[in-house]
Amino acid sequence: MMSANPRHTAHSARARYWLQTRLLTVLLLAFWAALVFGTLFFARELATIDFFGWNLSFYMLAQGLTLSFVLILAVYSVGMRWIAYRYGKD
């Protein structure tokens, strides 16, 4: 009976680590692109909605997208920390 090749096991763990890292990055980039595109594409419709006395399109472009970028960075940081912990890369 043959034992598992440690080099093969390490390679597959590394491949899973990078697969999950790329998946998290692609998902967050897609979310970012959808936010930017959606806000710009629907700016006229969003301008009819008032939000704290400002047009929602102005608020989203001036403040909302900036806050969403910070949220995306926080999610990325927590996600990468979890992935690193899971694969012992602390």
C-alpha positions, 0 to 999 in steps of 0.5 A, spaced: 500 500 500 502 506 497 502 512 502 500 519 499 505 523 496 506 529 501 508 533 495 502 532 491 498 533 497 501 540 498 500 542 491 493 540 491 492 545 498 496 550 494 492 550 488 485 550 493 488 556 496 489 560 490 483 558 487 479 560 493 483 567 493 481 568 486 474 566 487 473 571 492 477 577 488 473 575 482 466 576 486 468 582 489 470 585 483 464 583 480 460 586 485 464 593 485 463 593 477 455 592 478 455 597 483 459 602 479 455 600 472 448 600 476 449 607 479 451 610 473 446 607 468 440 608 473 443 615 475 437 619 471 432 614 475 436 615 482 435 622 481 428 622 482 429 619 489 431 624 495 436 621 500 437 626 506 435 632 501 440 630 496 438 626 489 440 619 490 444 619 484 449 624 487 449 621 494 451 614 491 456 617 487 459 622 492 458 618 498 455 611 497 460 608 492 466 610 497 462 607 503 461 600 499 469 600 497 470 600 504 466 595 505 469 591 499 475 592 502 473 589 509 470 583 506 476 582 502 480 582 509 476 578 513 475 573 507 483 573 506 484 572 513 479 566 513 482 563 507 489 564 510 487 561 517 484 555 513 490 553 510 495 555 515 498 561 512 498 565 518 
